[in-house]
Amino acid sequence: MRIRRSRSRFVAMAAAAAIAVAGGVLTGGTANAAEPSQFTVVEGAIRTATGTPMPASGTHASLWGNSSYATTSISGSGRVLIGAIGDNCQGWPTVRVTVDGVSVGQTTIVSATSYGTYPVGAAVGAGQHTVRIQLINDFRDDTCDRNVHIAYARMETTGTTDTKFSFAVMPDTQQEVLSSSDSRFLNRTNWLVQNRSALDLRFVTSSGDVVNWDTPDHSQYVVARNAMRPIENAAIPYALALGNHDTQATGVGGSARDPEHTRELVRDTTVFNQFFTVSQYRAVKGQFEAGKVDNSYSTFEAGGVQWMVLTLELWPRVEAVNWAKNVVAANPRHNVIVVTHDYIDGSGNIEQSASYGATSPQYLFDNLIKQYANIRFVFSGHVGIAANRVDTGVNGNKIYSFLQTFHSNTTDPVRLVEIDTAANSLRTWIYAPYTNQSFTEYDRSFTGIGVVR
């Protein structure tokens, strides 16, 4: 058993003792809590709250090991909702929630500042319930320490689930990063944040070619990185697929950097991973390769159901496809959104060539996309302008695939996808905020999409 926290743990223990003496109200500190903490903590401490919005007690329950847990008693019916912040240390903290001795589910806390609201598990019946919240993925190294801090636990009000929400898919932005004076990329992300409530925007992704080519000063990455900051500051989870231009295979002007080593260089994504990381993406739950976002999956809840965004490298290696198969199979109740750079062409046909990658889009369809009943959408770029197709998987499920590439020199399109889980429908459209331009020829609506619940 390791000894941890050194001085910080003794401070926490002292704070917990002070609270116990004062009946749950911090004394001799910076907070005068309005009411006692609702939690009893084992292998943790009650500390002064540091996130927002401030809980009524002015405190949160800090958990710092896999033997740490907080318990409370709450009344009502519905799902358990918890508010928490976390300390990211090579990943965000995950907690398991138990109600009346039965595990109802787990959730990953993806903010260090906003307590947010995390619904966990299925609804429980009316009554007085004992709720236990336990940290289950403790981690620490010389530079950081993964902890979680629980501000509150309560029951949701039944019948209030909002069944309609949206997510955004950015096209190839490679033409928008060539100059620091080009504001189109930033204009798009600012617009998404400004319209977050109206859209009920839950996730942002990109179909790749975020930049055009790398330079010694990484200037294009700097433009892209700055353009994504509004999304990060608004705490909207996102994930960017990588295109060929986001690798070292592409050199100045968009041509091959080293034609004799293109196949090797297409897997060199070192620079991309310096500018875009798991902690910035916020909702990543797993990666094919540690420290790389090339193949990763993120999860979120919206419309009363679970969603997964699975980003895959361009023309993925067989090993990456096999990893993705395991991820999808292990999460059968998640509605899966696959994002990869090259999949369908401008006419809506599945691409057949692996080019200078490992497998073709047809291979991806045959071995992953059509094989699992919970895969719902595929988004891609690379070629053409915009297109779509509908396929039927081996389990009878419909799979909706959309292309949005554009390579625009004048504006900043973004595909919006609105899902209504009650109506079992989707609506998608493409809009460019920089020029206030709608591409209505690409509007599409579908019903009977088969949401997994």
FIGUZA-705542 format. One line per field, with one value per residue (C-alpha): residue number from 1; residue in three letters; x, y, z. Coordinates in nm, 4 decimals. Layout:
k: [NUM / ...]
r: [ALA / ...]
east: [X / ...]
north: [Y / ...]
up: [Z / ...]
//
This chain:
k: [1 / 2 / 3 / 4 / 5 / 6 / 7 / 8 / 9 / 10 / 11 / 12 / 13 / 14 / 15 / 16 / 17 / 18 / 19 / 20 / 21 / 22 / 23 / 24 / 25 / 26 / 27 / 28 / 29 / 30 / 31 / 32 / 33 / 34 / 35 / 36 / 37 / 38 / 39 / 40 / 41 / 42 / 43 / 44 / 45 / 46 / 47 / 48 / 49 / 50 / 51 / 52 / 53 / 54 / 55 / 56 / 57 / 58 / 59 / 60 / 61 / 62 / 63 / 64 / 65 / 66 / 67 / 68 / 69 / 70 / 71 / 72 / 73 / 74 / 75 / 76 / 77 / 78 / 79 / 80 / 81 / 82 / 83 / 84 / 85 / 86 / 87 / 88 / 89 / 90 / 91 / 92 / 93 / 94 / 95 / 96 / 97 / 98 / 99 / 100 / 101 / 102 / 103 / 104 / 105 / 106 / 107 / 108 / 109 / 110 / 111 / 112 / 113 / 114 / 115 / 116 / 117 / 118 / 119 / 120 / 121 / 122 / 123 / 124 / 125 / 126 / 127 / 128 / 129 / 130 / 131 / 132 / 133 / 134 / 135 / 136 / 137 / 138 / 139 / 140 / 141 / 142 / 143 / 144 / 145 / 146 / 147 / 148 / 149 / 150 / 151 / 152 / 153 / 154 / 155 / 156 / 157 / 158 / 159 / 160 / 161 / 162 / 163 / 164 / 165 / 166 / 167 / 168 / 169 / 170 / 171 / 172 / 173 / 174 / 175 / 176 / 177 / 178 / 179 / 180 / 181 / 182 / 183 / 184 / 185 / 186 / 187 / 188 / 189 / 190 / 191 / 192 / 193 / 194 / 195 / 196 / 197 / 198 / 199 / 200 / 201 / 202 / 203 / 204 / 205 / 206 / 207 / 208 / 209 / 210 / 211 / 212 / 213 / 214 / 215 / 216 / 217 / 218 / 219 / 220 / 221 / 222 / 223 / 224 / 225 / 226 / 227 / 228 / 229 / 230 / 231 / 232 / 233 / 234 / 235 / 236 / 237 / 238 / 239 / 240 / 241 / 242 / 243 / 244 / 245 / 246 / 247 / 248 / 249 / 250 / 251 / 252 / 253 / 254 / 255 / 256 / 257 / 258 / 259 / 260 / 261 / 262 / 263 / 264 / 265 / 266 / 267 / 268 / 269 / 270 / 271 / 272 / 273 / 274 / 275 / 276 / 277 / 278 / 279 / 280 / 281 / 282 / 283 / 284 / 285 / 286 / 287 / 288 / 289 / 290 / 291 / 292 / 293 / 294 / 295 / 296 / 297 / 298 / 299 / 300 / 301 / 302 / 303 / 304 / 305 / 306 / 307 / 308 / 309 / 310 / 311 / 312 / 313 / 314 / 315 / 316 / 317 / 318 / 319 / 320 / 321 / 322 / 323 / 324 / 325 / 326 / 327 / 328 / 329 / 330 / 331 / 332 / 333 / 334 / 335 / 336 / 337 / 338 / 339 / 340 / 341 / 342 / 343 / 344 / 345 / 346 / 347 / 348 / 349 / 350 / 351 / 352 / 353 / 354 / 355 / 356 / 357 / 358 / 359 / 360 / 361 / 362 / 363 / 364 / 365 / 366 / 367 / 368 / 369 / 370 / 371 / 372 / 373 / 374 / 375 / 376 / 377 / 378 / 379 / 380 / 381 / 382 / 383 / 384 / 385 / 386 / 387 / 388 / 389 / 390 / 391 / 392 / 393 / 394 / 395 / 396 / 397 / 398 / 399 / 400 / 401 / 402 / 403 / 404 / 405 / 406 / 407 / 408 / 409 / 410 / 411 / 412 / 413 / 414 / 415 / 416 / 417 / 418 / 419 / 420 / 421 / 422 / 423 / 424 / 425 / 426 / 427 / 428 / 429 / 430 / 431 / 432 / 433 / 434 / 435 / 436 / 437 / 438 / 439 / 440 / 441 / 442 / 443 / 444 / 445 / 446 / 447 / 448 / 449 / 450 / 451 / 452 / 453]
r: [MET / ARG / ILE / ARG / ARG / SER / ARG / SER / ARG / PHE / VAL / ALA / MET / ALA / ALA / ALA / ALA / ALA / ILE / ALA / VAL / ALA / GLY / GLY / VAL / LEU / THR / GLY / GLY / THR / ALA / ASN / ALA / ALA / GLU / PRO / SER / GLN / PHE / THR / VAL / VAL / GLU / GLY / ALA / ILE / ARG / THR / ALA / THR / GLY / THR / PRO / MET / PRO / ALA / SER / GLY / THR / HIS / ALA / SER / LEU / TRP / GLY / ASN / SER / SER / TYR / ALA / THR / THR / SER / ILE / SER / GLY / SER / GLY / ARG / VAL / LEU / ILE / GLY / ALA / ILE / GLY / ASP / ASN / CYS / GLN / GLY / TRP / PRO / THR / VAL / ARG / VAL / THR / VAL / ASP / GLY / VAL / SER / VAL / GLY / GLN / THR / THR / ILE / VAL / SER / ALA / THR / SER / TYR / GLY / THR / TYR / PRO / VAL / GLY / ALA / ALA / VAL / GLY / ALA / GLY / GLN / HIS / THR / VAL / ARG / ILE / GLN / LEU / ILE / ASN / ASP / PHE / ARG / ASP / ASP / THR / CYS / ASP / ARG / ASN / VAL / HIS / ILE / ALA / TYR / ALA / ARG / MET / GLU / THR / THR / GLY / THR / THR / ASP / THR / LYS / PHE / SER / PHE / ALA / VAL / MET / PRO / ASP / THR / GLN / GLN / GLU / VAL / LEU / SER / SER / SER / ASP / SER / ARG / PHE / LEU / ASN / ARG / THR / ASN / TRP / LEU / VAL / GLN / ASN / ARG / SER / ALA / LEU / ASP / LEU / ARG / PHE / VAL / THR / SER / SER / GLY / ASP / VAL / VAL / ASN / TRP / ASP / THR / PRO / ASP / HIS / SER / GLN / TYR / VAL / VAL / ALA / ARG / ASN / ALA / MET / ARG / PRO / ILE / GLU / ASN / ALA / ALA / ILE / PRO / TYR / ALA / LEU / ALA / LEU / GLY / ASN / HIS / ASP / THR / GLN / ALA / THR / GLY / VAL / GLY / GLY / SER / ALA / ARG / ASP / PRO / GLU / HIS / THR / ARG / GLU / LEU / VAL / ARG / ASP / THR / THR / VAL / PHE / ASN / GLN / PHE / PHE / THR / VAL / SER / GLN / TYR / ARG / ALA / VAL / LYS / GLY / GLN / PHE / GLU / ALA / GLY / LYS / VAL / ASP / ASN / SER / TYR / SER / THR / PHE / GLU / ALA / GLY / GLY / VAL / GLN / TRP / MET / VAL / LEU / THR / LEU / GLU / LEU / TRP / PRO / ARG / VAL / GLU / ALA / VAL / ASN / TRP / ALA / LYS / ASN / VAL / VAL / ALA / ALA / ASN / PRO / ARG / HIS / ASN / VAL / ILE / VAL / VAL / THR / HIS / ASP / TYR / ILE / ASP / GLY / SER / GLY / ASN / ILE / GLU / GLN / SER / ALA / SER / TYR / GLY / ALA / THR / SER / PRO / GLN / TYR / LEU / PHE / ASP / ASN / LEU / ILE / LYS / GLN / TYR / ALA / ASN / ILE / ARG / PHE / VAL / PHE / SER / GLY / HIS / VAL / GLY / ILE / ALA / ALA / ASN / ARG / VAL / ASP / THR / GLY / VAL / ASN / GLY / ASN / LYS / ILE / TYR / SER / PHE / LEU / GLN / THR / PHE / HIS / SER / ASN / THR / THR / ASP / PRO / VAL / ARG / LEU / VAL / GLU / ILE / ASP / THR / ALA / ALA / ASN / SER / LEU / ARG / THR / TRP / ILE / TYR / ALA / PRO / TYR / THR / ASN / GLN / SER / PHE / THR / GLU / TYR / ASP / ARG / SER / PHE / THR / GLY / ILE / GLY / VAL / VAL / ARG]
east: [0.0000 / 0.1515 / 0.1623 / 0.0406 / -0.0477 / 0.2295 / 0.1669 / -0.1548 / -0.3134 / -0.2333 / -0.3831 / -0.6957 / -0.7198 / -0.6925 / -0.9645 / -1.1884 / -1.1325 / -1.2215 / -1.5439 / -1.6335 / -1.5853 / -1.7846 / -2.0762 / -1.9860 / -1.9029 / -1.5470 / -1.3884 / -1.0678 / -1.0687 / -1.1843 / -1.5393 / -1.8398 / -2.0636 / -2.4357 / -2.5159 / -2.3268 / -2.1897 / -2.4354 / -2.1524 / -1.9763 / -1.6300 / -1.4059 / -1.0392 / -1.1004 / -1.1920 / -1.4480 / -1.2775 / -1.3609 / -1.5329 / -1.3227 / -1.5520 / -1.8615 / -2.1456 / -2.0745 / -2.2637 / -2.4876 / -2.2472 / -1.9480 / -1.7636 / -1.6999 / -1.5980 / -1.2454 / -1.1647 / -0.8044 / -0.7759 / -0.9644 / -1.0611 / -1.2050 / -1.5796 / -1.8498 / -2.1965 / -2.5156 / -2.8892 / -3.1225 / -3.4933 / -3.7005 / -3.7082 / -3.5279 / -3.1588 / -2.8889 / -2.7271 / -2.3882 / -2.1923 / -1.8154 / -1.4825 / -1.1663 / -0.7894 / -0.6675 / -0.3564 / -0.3098 / -0.6877 / -0.9910 / -1.1237 / -1.4064 / -1.6489 / -1.8853 / -2.2255 / -2.4062 / -2.7678 / -2.8921 / -2.6005 / -2.6473 / -2.4074 / -2.6074 / -2.3221 / -2.0191 / -1.9241 / -1.6063 / -1.5650 / -1.4243 / -1.3824 / -1.1478 / -1.3592 / -1.7285 / -1.9210 / -2.1655 / -2.4321 / -2.3556 / -2.6527 / -2.5597 / -2.7436 / -3.1096 / -3.3934 / -3.4694 / -3.8047 / -3.9363 / -3.8057 / -3.5124 / -3.1904 / -2.8374 / -2.5931 / -2.2243 / -1.9779 / -1.6358 / -1.3248 / -1.2259 / -0.9329 / -0.6864 / -0.3522 / -0.0485 / 0.2987 / 0.5714 / 0.3926 / 0.0225 / -0.2394 / -0.5831 / -0.8510 / -1.2224 / -1.4225 / -1.7987 / -2.0117 / -2.3576 / -2.5745 / -2.9463 / -3.2263 / -3.3357 / -3.6959 / -3.8683 / -4.0245 / -3.7794 / -3.5446 / -3.4775 / -3.4896 / -3.3544 / -2.9909 / -2.7219 / -2.3561 / -2.1309 / -1.8934 / -1.6298 / -1.5012 / -1.1412 / -1.0154 / -0.6762 / -0.7472 / -0.8326 / -0.4983 / -0.2514 / -0.2385 / -0.2757 / -0.4958 / -0.7551 / -1.0331 / -1.2698 / -1.1799 / -1.2108 / -1.5329 / -1.6848 / -1.5978 / -1.7090 / -2.0402 / -2.0859 / -2.0264 / -2.2573 / -2.5326 / -2.4697 / -2.7991 / -3.0089 / -2.8583 / -2.8346 / -2.4849 / -2.3304 / -2.0201 / -1.7935 / -1.5853 / -1.3877 / -1.3381 / -0.9668 / -0.7075 / -0.7217 / -0.4042 / -0.2521 / 0.1126 / 0.3568 / 0.6265 / 0.9293 / 0.7401 / 0.4165 / 0.2297 / -0.0729 / -0.1115 / -0.0994 / -0.3907 / -0.5906 / -0.5067 / -0.6177 / -0.9352 / -1.0382 / -0.9957 / -1.3544 / -1.4826 / -1.2481 / -1.3299 / -1.6994 / -1.6302 / -1.7818 / -1.6209 / -1.4650 / -1.2491 / -1.0666 / -0.9991 / -0.6568 / -0.6185 / -0.3140 / -0.2314 / -0.2166 / 0.0717 / 0.4345 / 0.3524 / 0.2458 / 0.5060 / 0.5156 / 0.2438 / 0.0541 / 0.2822 / 0.4603 / 0.7292 / 0.9426 / 0.7869 / 1.0027 / 0.8751 / 0.5136 / 0.3680 / 0.5802 / 0.5289 / 0.1495 / 0.1689 / 0.3951 / 0.1469 / 0.3871 / 0.3219 / -0.0554 / -0.0442 / 0.1639 / -0.1087 / -0.4186 / -0.4399 / -0.6788 / -0.7184 / -0.8248 / -1.0765 / -1.2325 / -1.4440 / -1.1939 / -1.2449 / -0.9820 / -0.7045 / -0.5473 / -0.2010 / -0.1141 / -0.0472 / -0.2019 / -0.5475 / -0.5228 / -0.7537 / -0.9641 / -1.3201 / -1.5206 / -1.8610 / -2.1439 / -2.5096 / -2.7825 / -3.1486 / -3.1669 / -2.9321 / -2.5592 / -2.3357 / -1.9820 / -1.7645 / -1.4998 / -1.2235 / -1.0039 / -0.6790 / -0.6754 / -0.6860 / -0.6373 / -0.4040 / -0.5662 / -0.4621 / -0.6462 / -0.9593 / -0.9466 / -0.9114 / -1.2177 / -1.4167 / -1.3439 / -1.4459 / -1.7787 / -1.8535 / -1.7820 / -2.0291 / -2.3462 / -2.5765 / -2.3854 / -2.4941 / -2.1654 / -2.0565 / -1.7484 / -1.5316 / -1.2440 / -1.0861 / -1.1602 / -1.4719 / -1.7202 / -1.6575 / -1.8430 / -2.1019 / -2.1680 / -1.9807 / -1.7584 / -1.3958 / -1.2089 / -0.8431 / -0.6160 / -0.3884 / -0.0713 / -0.2425 / -0.3079 / -0.6743 / -0.9419 / -1.2727 / -1.4408 / -1.2362 / -1.3497 / -1.7130 / -1.6861 / -1.4952 / -1.6289 / -1.9069 / -2.1612 / -2.0825 / -2.2271 / -2.5900 / -2.5066 / -2.3046 / -2.5307 / -2.3243 / -2.0009 / -1.8538 / -1.5631 / -1.3925 / -1.0848 / -1.2598 / -1.5541 / -1.7728 / -2.0645 / -2.2649 / -2.4436 / -2.5490 / -2.7517 / -2.6449 / -2.7940 / -2.5700 / -2.5668 / -2.7956 / -3.0534 / -2.9575 / -2.9400 / -2.6015 / -2.6028 / -2.2811 / -2.2068 / -1.9267 / -1.8325 / -1.5045 / -1.5507 / -1.1842 / -1.3322 / -1.1188 / -1.3913 / -1.6045 / -1.6283 / -1.8961 / -1.9965 / -2.2374 / -2.4988 / -2.6721 / -2.9878 / -3.1089 / -3.4527 / -3.4504 / -3.8256 / -3.9064 / -3.6205 / -3.5090 / -3.2185 / -3.1937 / -2.8681 / -2.7742 / -2.4596 / -2.4136 / -2.1213 / -2.1357 / -1.8542 / -2.0663 / -2.4066 / -2.4408 / -2.6665 / -2.5963 / -2.9558 / -2.8827 / -2.7221 / -3.0114 / -3.1231 / -3.3819 / -3.4357 / -3.6827 / -3.6673 / -3.2931 / -3.3069 / -3.1616 / -3.0156 / -3.1499]
north: [0.0000 / 0.3294 / 0.6393 / 0.9435 / 1.3088 / 1.3966 / 1.7473 / 1.8039 / 1.4988 / 1.6176 / 1.9559 / 1.7787 / 1.5691 / 1.8767 / 2.0447 / 1.7408 / 1.7424 / 2.1102 / 2.0421 / 1.7562 / 1.9806 / 2.2623 / 2.0440 / 2.0549 / 2.4251 / 2.5239 / 2.7256 / 2.9217 / 2.9091 / 3.1175 / 2.9833 / 3.0272 / 2.7479 / 2.8174 / 2.4574 / 2.1368 / 1.9119 / 1.6434 / 1.3868 / 1.1484 / 1.0697 / 0.7646 / 0.7994 / 1.1558 / 1.4944 / 1.7726 / 2.0779 / 2.4332 / 2.4336 / 2.5676 / 2.5083 / 2.6832 / 2.7186 / 2.7282 / 2.4519 / 2.5574 / 2.4130 / 2.5970 / 2.2630 / 1.9546 / 1.5988 / 1.5248 / 1.1644 / 1.0703 / 0.6921 / 0.3864 / 0.3221 / 0.6749 / 0.7243 / 0.9661 / 0.8679 / 1.0635 / 1.0094 / 1.1633 / 1.1267 / 1.1150 / 0.9110 / 0.9196 / 0.9060 / 1.0164 / 1.3449 / 1.4402 / 1.7624 / 1.7321 / 1.8630 / 1.6621 / 1.6877 / 1.5632 / 1.3450 / 1.1623 / 1.1342 / 1.2501 / 1.0789 / 0.8260 / 0.7537 / 0.4625 / 0.5371 / 0.2864 / 0.3318 / 0.1300 / -0.1093 / -0.1684 / -0.0225 / 0.1873 / 0.3069 / 0.5254 / 0.8582 / 1.0464 / 1.4001 / 1.6211 / 1.9682 / 2.1126 / 2.4232 / 2.3625 / 2.1174 / 2.0529 / 1.7855 / 1.4202 / 1.1797 / 0.8232 / 0.4994 / 0.4257 / 0.5788 / 0.4409 / 0.4361 / 0.6867 / 0.6767 / 0.7576 / 0.6305 / 0.5821 / 0.6922 / 0.6080 / 0.7713 / 0.6072 / 0.7013 / 0.3984 / 0.5061 / 0.6658 / 0.7640 / 0.9622 / 1.0347 / 1.2848 / 1.5701 / 1.5283 / 1.3539 / 1.2409 / 1.3289 / 1.4010 / 1.6534 / 1.5945 / 1.9048 / 1.7480 / 1.4450 / 1.4666 / 1.2967 / 1.4294 / 1.5308 / 1.2656 / 1.3655 / 1.6498 / 1.4792 / 1.7032 / 1.4648 / 1.7059 / 1.8139 / 1.8713 / 1.8124 / 1.9858 / 1.8423 / 2.0781 / 2.0051 / 2.0173 / 2.3507 / 2.3388 / 2.6525 / 2.8518 / 2.8248 / 2.9582 / 3.3058 / 3.4328 / 3.7105 / 3.4625 / 3.4682 / 3.2155 / 2.9186 / 3.1271 / 3.2816 / 2.9328 / 2.8222 / 3.1541 / 3.1177 / 2.7649 / 2.8839 / 3.1836 / 2.9565 / 2.6702 / 2.7094 / 2.7608 / 2.4487 / 2.2559 / 2.1747 / 1.8770 / 1.7866 / 1.9218 / 1.7084 / 1.7483 / 1.5159 / 1.5970 / 1.8038 / 2.0532 / 2.2117 / 2.2096 / 2.1296 / 2.1678 / 2.4363 / 2.4811 / 2.7340 / 2.5255 / 2.8446 / 2.6645 / 2.4597 / 2.7801 / 2.9221 / 2.6013 / 2.5735 / 2.9311 / 2.8739 / 2.5831 / 2.7754 / 2.9110 / 2.5519 / 2.4554 / 2.7632 / 2.6843 / 2.3279 / 2.1725 / 1.8304 / 1.7804 / 1.5410 / 1.6039 / 1.3293 / 1.3446 / 1.3781 / 1.3261 / 1.6973 / 1.6607 / 1.4142 / 1.4482 / 1.2811 / 1.6203 / 1.8883 / 2.2514 / 2.3375 / 2.0173 / 1.7840 / 1.4774 / 1.5726 / 1.2686 / 1.0544 / 0.7519 / 0.7390 / 0.8549 / 0.5360 / 0.5720 / 0.9473 / 0.9238 / 0.7683 / 1.0452 / 1.2656 / 1.3952 / 1.7629 / 1.7241 / 1.5501 / 1.8331 / 2.0833 / 1.8703 / 1.6429 / 1.4225 / 1.6824 / 1.9441 / 1.7047 / 1.6652 / 1.3507 / 1.0904 / 0.7507 / 0.5487 / 0.5532 / 0.2954 / 0.4371 / 0.6088 / 0.9799 / 0.9986 / 1.1125 / 0.9572 / 0.6712 / 0.7526 / 0.7510 / 1.0023 / 0.9622 / 1.1940 / 1.1695 / 1.3569 / 1.3049 / 1.0589 / 0.8092 / 0.7381 / 0.8463 / 0.7633 / 0.9550 / 0.7195 / 0.8974 / 0.6772 / 0.7483 / 0.7856 / 0.4464 / 0.2807 / -0.0008 / -0.3401 / -0.3228 / 0.0088 / -0.1354 / -0.4353 / -0.2005 / -0.0067 / -0.3304 / -0.4157 / -0.0672 / -0.0768 / -0.4319 / -0.3384 / -0.0467 / -0.1892 / 0.0719 / 0.3638 / 0.5095 / 0.5231 / 0.8123 / 0.7192 / 1.0013 / 0.9334 / 1.1439 / 0.9357 / 0.7199 / 0.8270 / 1.0322 / 1.3303 / 1.0995 / 0.9169 / 0.6003 / 0.4199 / 0.4755 / 0.1633 / 0.2620 / 0.2494 / 0.4967 / 0.5232 / 0.3965 / 0.0444 / -0.0354 / 0.1025 / 0.2627 / -0.0468 / -0.2586 / -0.0323 / -0.0746 / -0.4523 / -0.5140 / -0.2473 / -0.0184 / -0.2775 / -0.5339 / -0.3648 / -0.2820 / 0.0357 / 0.2155 / 0.4942 / 0.7545 / 0.7958 / 1.1375 / 1.1999 / 1.4592 / 1.4477 / 1.4539 / 1.6206 / 1.8832 / 1.7212 / 1.3997 / 1.1271 / 0.7628 / 0.5172 / 0.1556 / -0.1361 / -0.3228 / -0.7000 / -0.6532 / -0.4621 / -0.1217 / 0.1828 / 0.3561 / 0.7202 / 0.8487 / 1.2113 / 1.3868 / 1.7501 / 1.8623 / 2.1973 / 2.3188 / 2.6673 / 2.9746 / 3.2217 / 3.1009 / 2.8542 / 2.5839 / 2.3575 / 2.0655 / 2.0690 / 1.7439 / 1.7615 / 1.4424 / 1.3941 / 1.0733 / 1.0896 / 1.1207 / 0.8807 / 1.1282 / 1.3368 / 1.6598 / 1.7931 / 2.1143 / 2.3094 / 2.6742 / 2.9160 / 3.1911 / 3.3996 / 3.4826 / 3.3926 / 3.1333 / 2.8271 / 2.5317 / 2.4137 / 2.1632 / 1.9460 / 1.9569 / 1.6075 / 1.4613 / 1.0995 / 0.9244 / 0.5799 / 0.6069 / 0.3397 / 0.5076 / 0.2549 / 0.2992]
up: [0.0000 / -0.1046 / 0.1114 / -0.0746 / -0.0660 / 0.1832 / 0.3150 / 0.1178 / 0.2790 / 0.6304 / 0.5446 / 0.4148 / 0.7288 / 0.9416 / 0.7400 / 0.7764 / 1.1524 / 1.1696 / 0.9854 / 1.2164 / 1.5194 / 1.3656 / 1.2605 / 0.8893 / 0.8578 / 0.7756 / 1.0515 / 1.0529 / 0.6684 / 0.3781 / 0.3607 / 0.5831 / 0.4586 / 0.4634 / 0.5542 / 0.6397 / 0.3689 / 0.2616 / 0.2407 / 0.4749 / 0.3362 / 0.3748 / 0.2750 / 0.1667 / 0.3075 / 0.3032 / 0.1580 / 0.0600 / -0.2796 / -0.5669 / -0.8654 / -0.9953 / -0.9339 / -0.5596 / -0.3738 / -0.0871 / 0.1684 / 0.0234 / 0.0289 / -0.1795 / -0.0942 / -0.2183 / -0.3110 / -0.3860 / -0.4057 / -0.5238 / -0.1614 / -0.1337 / -0.1392 / -0.0310 / 0.0867 / 0.1224 / 0.1533 / -0.1053 / -0.1685 / -0.4837 / -0.8041 / -1.1348 / -1.2161 / -0.9772 / -1.0779 / -0.9406 / -0.9652 / -0.9562 / -1.0769 / -1.1345 / -1.1492 / -1.4859 / -1.4673 / -1.7976 / -1.8016 / -1.6074 / -1.2933 / -1.3196 / -1.0370 / -0.9763 / -0.8260 / -0.6064 / -0.4978 / -0.2006 / -0.2379 / -0.6129 / -0.8711 / -1.1181 / -1.3390 / -1.3675 / -1.5230 / -1.6027 / -1.4717 / -1.7464 / -1.5961 / -1.3358 / -1.2770 / -1.3529 / -1.1332 / -1.4164 / -1.3950 / -1.4614 / -1.4766 / -1.3855 / -1.4541 / -1.5058 / -1.3072 / -0.9611 / -0.7866 / -0.5369 / -0.1829 / 0.0406 / -0.1156 / 0.0106 / -0.2572 / -0.2601 / -0.5016 / -0.5352 / -0.7350 / -0.9457 / -1.1687 / -0.9301 / -1.0865 / -0.9799 / -1.1143 / -1.0355 / -1.2125 / -1.1346 / -0.9228 / -1.0415 / -0.7818 / -0.7879 / -0.5840 / -0.5423 / -0.4862 / -0.4693 / -0.5423 / -0.6101 / -0.8014 / -1.1372 / -1.1820 / -1.3899 / -1.7186 / -1.7848 / -2.0327 / -2.3325 / -2.6281 / -2.8912 / -2.9205 / -3.1820 / -3.2573 / -3.5111 / -3.7709 / -3.9095 / -4.2620 / -4.3870 / -4.2492 / -4.4233 / -4.6287 / -4.3155 / -4.1349 / -4.3934 / -4.2396 / -3.8854 / -4.0246 / -4.1558 / -3.8960 / -4.0538 / -3.8318 / -3.5156 / -3.6461 / -3.6763 / -3.3244 / -3.1748 / -3.3566 / -3.2231 / -2.8682 / -2.9104 / -3.0428 / -2.8029 / -2.6181 / -2.9299 / -3.0872 / -2.7607 / -2.8861 / -2.7073 / -2.9114 / -3.1857 / -3.4196 / -3.7426 / -4.0382 / -4.0683 / -4.2537 / -3.9717 / -4.1137 / -4.4636 / -4.3891 / -4.1048 / -4.0960 / -3.8698 / -3.6584 / -3.6668 / -3.7614 / -3.9074 / -3.5923 / -3.3881 / -3.5911 / -3.5469 / -3.1782 / -3.1095 / -3.3106 / -3.0863 / -2.7615 / -2.7564 / -2.7640 / -2.4817 / -2.2729 / -2.3100 / -2.1860 / -2.4982 / -2.5573 / -2.8996 / -3.1018 / -3.4293 / -3.6821 / -3.8488 / -4.2246 / -4.4431 / -4.4156 / -4.0367 / -4.0669 / -4.1674 / -4.4996 / -4.6378 / -4.7004 / -4.8117 / -5.0607 / -4.9844 / -5.1790 / -5.0420 / -4.7913 / -4.8728 / -5.1494 / -5.0667 / -4.7072 / -4.7388 / -4.5901 / -4.2791 / -4.2478 / -4.2637 / -3.9156 / -3.7822 / -3.5993 / -3.3346 / -3.3996 / -3.4086 / -3.0719 / -2.9279 / -3.0134 / -2.9458 / -2.6439 / -2.4515 / -2.1774 / -2.4316 / -2.5881 / -2.2396 / -2.2889 / -2.4120 / -2.2492 / -2.4327 / -2.6937 / -2.9232 / -2.8471 / -2.5211 / -2.5588 / -2.9069 / -3.0133 / -3.3624 / -3.2619 / -2.9575 / -2.8351 / -2.6367 / -2.4761 / -2.3809 / -2.2862 / -2.4714 / -2.5454 / -2.2590 / -2.4287 / -2.4485 / -2.7383 / -2.8452 / -3.0914 / -3.2320 / -3.4290 / -3.6457 / -3.8270 / -4.2046 / -4.3845 / -4.0455 / -3.9605 / -3.9062 / -3.5418 / -3.5011 / -3.6633 / -3.4304 / -3.1332 / -3.2556 / -3.2887 / -2.9276 / -2.8131 / -2.9968 / -2.8837 / -2.5220 / -2.5318 / -2.6924 / -2.5353 / -2.6873 / -3.0203 / -3.2123 / -3.4358 / -3.6419 / -3.7747 / -4.0139 / -4.2858 / -4.5972 / -4.6302 / -4.8997 / -5.2133 / -5.3592 / -5.5157 / -5.1906 / -5.2863 / -5.0365 / -5.1386 / -5.2502 / -5.2280 / -4.9242 / -5.1061 / -4.8944 / -4.5801 / -4.4514 / -4.5249 / -4.7546 / -4.6544 / -4.7988 / -4.5580 / -4.2728 / -4.3767 / -4.4115 / -4.0886 / -3.8522 / -3.9723 / -4.0871 / -3.8177 / -3.5075 / -3.4374 / -3.2439 / -3.5155 / -3.6368 / -3.8262 / -4.0216 / -4.1069 / -4.3435 / -4.5646 / -4.7933 / -5.1337 / -5.3054 / -5.1404 / -4.9554 / -4.9923 / -4.7990 / -4.8172 / -4.6107 / -4.5596 / -4.3706 / -4.1293 / -4.0814 / -3.7797 / -3.9828 / -3.8443 / -4.0706 / -4.0980 / -4.2097 / -4.3678 / -4.4483 / -4.6347 / -4.5728 / -4.7251 / -4.9084 / -4.9099 / -4.9062 / -4.9777 / -4.8845 / -4.5947 / -4.3044 / -4.3444 / -4.0581 / -4.0650 / -3.7871 / -3.6962 / -3.4860 / -3.3205 / -3.1675 / -2.9653 / -2.9009 / -3.2720 / -3.3610 / -3.6263 / -3.7505 / -3.9441 / -4.0871 / -4.2621 / -4.3503 / -4.2587 / -4.2903 / -4.0252 / -4.1773 / -4.4842 / -4.3352 / -4.6098 / -4.6065 / -4.8345 / -4.8561 / -5.1334 / -4.8671 / -4.6196 / -4.5244 / -4.2843 / -4.1812 / -3.9530 / -3.7971 / -3.7332 / -3.4623 / -3.1545 / -2.9093 / -2.5575]
//
